[in-house]
Amino acid sequence: MVGAFKIKGGKELKGTLEVSGAKNAALPIITATLIEKGTHILHNVPNLRDIVTLMKLLESLGMETEKIGPNSYKIVNNGITNLVAEYDLVKKMRASFLVMGPMLAHSKEAKVSLPGGCAIGSRPVDLHLKGFEGLGAKVEITHGYVEVKAEKLVGGNIILDFPSVGATENIIMAAVKAEGVTTLENVAREPEIDDLCFYLVAMGAKIEGIGSGKLVITGVEKLTAVEYSIMPDRIEAGTYIVLSAMFNGAIKVKGATRDHIASFISKLEEMGIKIEFNDGIATIECQLKDLKPVAIKTAPHPGFATDLQAQTMALLSLVEGTSEIKETIFENRFMLVPELNRMGANIHIDDHTAIIKGVEEYSSTEVMASDLRAGAALVMAALKVKGETTVTRIYHVDRGYEEIEKKLRGIGADIERIKVEM
């Protein structure tokens, strides 16, 4: 038996959806508590499976974690007592690999299982490891584990071959206590990385160039545990903005920031969607029937986020004309296509490009989430179609959307969590 959503679509959705804290900011910030002893307090942490998994991983390394509010945690670092992040925990989530940089900063040693997570591509960790070597660490891979050791970490000039988010975060966390100055070039520029940097600076780290493609990190001997609030989730915000467009702009989105998703917003405006941001609330104005097709190419931030590609595909499938989405980040991001086609979409893949011919409406059926964002897109399509649709394997959706069915019911959706045979 697996979890599923039973959705009776075709209902009128109207109201305001509030965005939770950003999972992709919370995960590296939580791992950063490994860097320095003390009591760390984090607020606006989303209630997600990945957060629970990471807390268990931290506990396995000797940390004390306690949930002290609906979205707040206390993490006590009395010193890392176990330098091995075991496969049983790491396999559940690729972001677990982010413990390596902080463990290296704290203990000059770490042994971490190679990661698991969504099946959306290989996402190799070689960039992380080259970065650690650039700080003076020695790397060894044996029996599915990566072992990194250093007598001391020393700042260096590191140029990433690709602006990898995970590698950028891991290297930043390792470098903040390295001797001397680390220059890190061609870094990822996602807002979640900025949030990690702001958190580390609040702890006493010296980081220049935040938000740019080049970071200069001057190592310090000691950081100080602080209280910090995680940024809102820009991907959740974008998801709900797309959902609003599917329902003619009847849904407002609270907690959205234009700058965090500017390229995405620009494409929606090209389609004919008007979006205004006032006091953290996005108001969407459009009629689905009047929207125009577009061509989209995913790219590292500040380009069009790959994490918003699937949801936008669900919208474009209902837009008259032919749209294209070229995926440049993850090779398996189009696993959603067969499922949307089962619902009546007309999409075919040509190499790394999805060619989408708009249809009048979806059909209700049973579909399966292949990954986190695909699951969200299927839920959105199911809400639009008249009739009953079952979306299975929703554990993927639970990895990135806090209480999504509760939020959707609040704006009029008929969505129920059930168990089904697989």
Secondary structure, 3 states (H helix, E strand, C coil): CEEEEEEEECCCCCEEEECCECHHHHHHHHHHCCCCCEEEEEECCCCCHHHHHHHHHHHHCCCEEEEEECCEEEEEECCCCCCEECHHHHCCCHHHHHHHHHHHHHHCEEEEECCCCCCCCCCCCHHHHHHHHHCCCEEEEECCEEEEECCCCECCEEECCCCCHHHHHHHHHHHCCCECEEEEECCCCCHHHHHHHHHHHHHCCEEECCCCCEEEEECCCCCCCCEEECCECHHHHHHHHHHHHHCCCCEEEECCCHHHHHHHHHHHHHHCCEEEEECCEEEEECCHHHCCCCEEEECCCCCECHHHHHHHHHHHCCCCCEEEEECCCCCCHHHHHHHHHHCCCEEEEECCEEEEECCCCCCCCEEECCCHHHHHHHHHHHHHCCEEEEEECCHHHHCCCCCHHHHHHCCCCEEEEEEECC
